[in-house]
Amino acid sequence: MILLNYKKIGTGNKTIIVLHELMGDHRNYDPILPYIDTTNFTYIFVDHRGYGLSKELMGEYTCDEAANDVKNLITKLNLTEVNLLAHSMSTMIAQKVALIDDRIKQLILITPITAAGIKMKPDARAKLLASMKKNENLIEYVVESASIRYNQPWKDYRIKMAYEASTLEARTGYMTMYLTTDFINEVKNIKIPIKIMVGHHDLPVFHKNNIKKQFENYYNNFEIIECMEAGHYPMIECPVYFSTKIESFC
């Protein structure tokens, strides 16, 4: 059995397992560390296969595999109740975990996508995946598109992180996952509360009104809050606000 690697911080009775996005790893959350309550909470920052502390772990990089990896880690850590926080790409994985593990008591989804994934026409999808496999310019394009209001050092930081955080195979695999996976008809079975945080300055597909429309027809119990000074990375852009809201959710 593969066990994901992680960084554990805090000794509190309330556990928050934290999952990262496509173009980063557990280090995306480093800016919140000075502001989290380590007395009442235990944070477990997990890296998926091919990322960060788990970079040497290879796999198929599917949603089912990643969800089972998280479930196995929960078992290994002997946890009985977990708040599961996920960002962007990993929000799909978190939803799948909630369907297969009743120890998840709440989902906290940051700039999420639904269980339907991201829909693209076949030609556009193939072109995007081919660009990712070539490892040329796609990351730069995405960072530039999502960082219009920020300076060049921020863009350089995000680009460097994206290349260093994971293997090319893992990035391509997980991008394929959210472009081709769809289990939206299963999410009616998620009965636990879902808290959603979006960034006011994020790309349009992640704006509050669009997320609300995407979620309201399928999900039973969700609430959306908007971080007014953030784009796609509220944990980096607004760390005090982020950590305060996450702990209030729990």
JOJO-V649182 format. One record per run of one state. SS is the DSSP state (alpha for helix, beta for strand, coil for the rest). FROM is the first residue (numbers start at 0). LEN is the number of residues. If there is no record, write none. Layout:
# JOJO-V649182
ss & from & len
SS & FROM & LEN
SS & FROM & LEN
This chain:
# JOJO-V649182
ss & from & len
coil & 0 & 5
beta & 5 & 4
coil & 9 & 4
beta & 13 & 5
coil & 18 & 7
alpha & 25 & 10
coil & 35 & 5
beta & 40 & 6
coil & 46 & 4
beta & 50 & 1
alpha & 51 & 3
coil & 54 & 8
alpha & 62 & 14
coil & 76 & 5
beta & 81 & 6
coil & 87 & 1
alpha & 88 & 12
coil & 100 & 3
beta & 103 & 7
coil & 110 & 11
alpha & 121 & 13
coil & 134 & 3
alpha & 137 & 9
coil & 146 & 5
alpha & 151 & 14
beta & 165 & 1
coil & 166 & 1
alpha & 167 & 13
coil & 180 & 3
alpha & 183 & 6
coil & 189 & 3
beta & 192 & 7
coil & 199 & 4
alpha & 203 & 3
coil & 206 & 1
alpha & 207 & 9
coil & 216 & 5
beta & 221 & 6
coil & 227 & 6
alpha & 233 & 4
coil & 237 & 1
alpha & 238 & 11
coil & 249 & 1
